[in-house]
Amino acid sequence: MYAAHVIAACGDDLPLYSGCDRLTLPLLSLGAMGVISVVGNVIPSVMHAICACFFAGDVQSAARAQLGALALMDATMAQPN
């Protein structure tokens, strides 16, 4: 994952945001600052919960929220623009 290399090389000097909903929690765990979300327009409270729980240290709740939204995340990427 290229983003992991960017985070490793730049650390906090370059804020990185996930641009892929499915990678939100994995990238947060590597040091990303947040997400620019597609499904956040449909389920904003869930995407907020993923980030808020993670940053509050409740990774288990963040993971449950991420996994619960996975089907919708996959569906939004089923067809190209």
C-alpha positions as a Markdown table, in Angstrom:
| # | Residue | x | y | z |
|---|---|---|---|---|
| 1 | Met | 0.0 | 0.0 | 0.0 |
| 2 | Tyr | 1.6 | 3.2 | -1.2 |
| 3 | Ala | 0.0 | 5.3 | 1.5 |
| 4 | Ala | 1.9 | 3.3 | 4.2 |
| 5 | His | 5.2 | 4.3 | 2.5 |
| 6 | Val | 4.2 | 7.9 | 2.5 |
| 7 | Ile | 3.2 | 7.8 | 6.1 |
| 8 | Ala | 6.5 | 6.1 | 7.0 |
| 9 | Ala | 8.6 | 8.6 | 5.0 |
| 10 | Cys | 6.8 | 11.8 | 6.1 |
| 11 | Gly | 5.3 | 11.1 | 9.5 |
| 12 | Asp | 3.4 | 14.0 | 10.9 |
| 13 | Asp | 5.0 | 16.4 | 8.4 |
| 14 | Leu | 2.4 | 15.5 | 5.7 |
| 15 | Pro | -1.2 | 15.0 | 6.9 |
| 16 | Leu | -2.6 | 12.0 | 5.0 |
| 17 | Tyr | -6.3 | 11.3 | 4.5 |
| 18 | Ser | -7.9 | 8.1 | 3.2 |
| 19 | Gly | -9.6 | 8.5 | -0.1 |
| 20 | Cys | -11.0 | 5.0 | 0.0 |
| 21 | Asp | -13.7 | 4.2 | 2.5 |
| 22 | Arg | -12.7 | 0.6 | 2.7 |
| 23 | Leu | -9.2 | 1.6 | 3.8 |
| 24 | Thr | -10.3 | 4.1 | 6.5 |
| 25 | Leu | -9.5 | 2.2 | 9.6 |
| 26 | Pro | -6.4 | 0.5 | 8.3 |
| 27 | Leu | -5.0 | 3.9 | 7.2 |
| 28 | Leu | -6.0 | 5.5 | 10.5 |
| 29 | Ser | -4.0 | 2.8 | 12.3 |
| 30 | Leu | -0.9 | 3.7 | 10.3 |
| 31 | Gly | -1.2 | 7.4 | 11.1 |
| 32 | Ala | -3.7 | 8.9 | 8.6 |
| 33 | Met | -5.6 | 11.9 | 9.9 |
| 34 | Gly | -9.1 | 11.1 | 8.6 |
| 35 | Val | -11.0 | 10.2 | 5.4 |
| 36 | Ile | -12.5 | 11.9 | 2.4 |
| 37 | Ser | -15.5 | 9.7 | 2.1 |
| 38 | Val | -18.1 | 8.6 | -0.5 |
| 39 | Val | -20.4 | 6.6 | 1.9 |
| 40 | Gly | -20.1 | 9.5 | 4.4 |
| 41 | Asn | -22.7 | 11.2 | 2.2 |
| 42 | Val | -25.1 | 8.2 | 2.8 |
| 43 | Ile | -24.2 | 7.2 | 6.4 |
| 44 | Pro | -22.3 | 10.2 | 7.9 |
| 45 | Ser | -22.9 | 9.0 | 11.5 |
| 46 | Val | -21.1 | 5.7 | 10.8 |
| 47 | Met | -18.1 | 7.3 | 9.1 |
| 48 | His | -17.9 | 9.8 | 11.9 |
| 49 | Ala | -18.1 | 7.0 | 14.5 |
| 50 | Ile | -15.3 | 5.1 | 12.8 |
| 51 | Cys | -13.0 | 8.1 | 13.1 |
| 52 | Ala | -14.2 | 9.3 | 16.5 |
| 53 | Cys | -14.0 | 5.9 | 18.1 |
| 54 | Phe | -10.5 | 5.4 | 16.7 |
| 55 | Phe | -9.2 | 8.7 | 17.9 |
| 56 | Ala | -10.8 | 8.1 | 21.3 |
| 57 | Gly | -8.8 | 4.9 | 21.6 |
| 58 | Asp | -11.9 | 2.6 | 21.1 |
| 59 | Val | -10.5 | 0.6 | 18.1 |
| 60 | Gln | -12.9 | -2.3 | 18.7 |
| 61 | Ser | -15.9 | 0.0 | 18.2 |
| 62 | Ala | -14.3 | 1.6 | 15.2 |
| 63 | Ala | -13.7 | -1.8 | 13.7 |
| 64 | Arg | -17.3 | -2.9 | 14.3 |
| 65 | Ala | -18.5 | 0.3 | 12.6 |
| 66 | Gln | -16.2 | -0.2 | 9.6 |
| 67 | Leu | -17.1 | -3.9 | 9.2 |
| 68 | Gly | -20.8 | -3.0 | 9.5 |
| 69 | Ala | -20.5 | -0.5 | 6.6 |
| 70 | Leu | -18.4 | -2.7 | 4.4 |
| 71 | Ala | -21.2 | -4.0 | 2.2 |
| 72 | Leu | -22.3 | -0.4 | 1.4 |
| 73 | Met | -18.7 | 0.6 | 0.9 |
| 74 | Asp | -18.3 | -2.2 | -1.6 |
| 75 | Ala | -21.6 | -1.4 | -3.4 |
| 76 | Thr | -20.6 | 2.2 | -3.9 |
| 77 | Met | -17.5 | 1.0 | -5.9 |
| 78 | Ala | -19.3 | -1.6 | -7.9 |
| 79 | Gln | -19.6 | 0.5 | -11.0 |
| 80 | Pro | -17.1 | 3.0 | -12.4 |
| 81 | Asn | -18.1 | 6.6 | -13.1 |
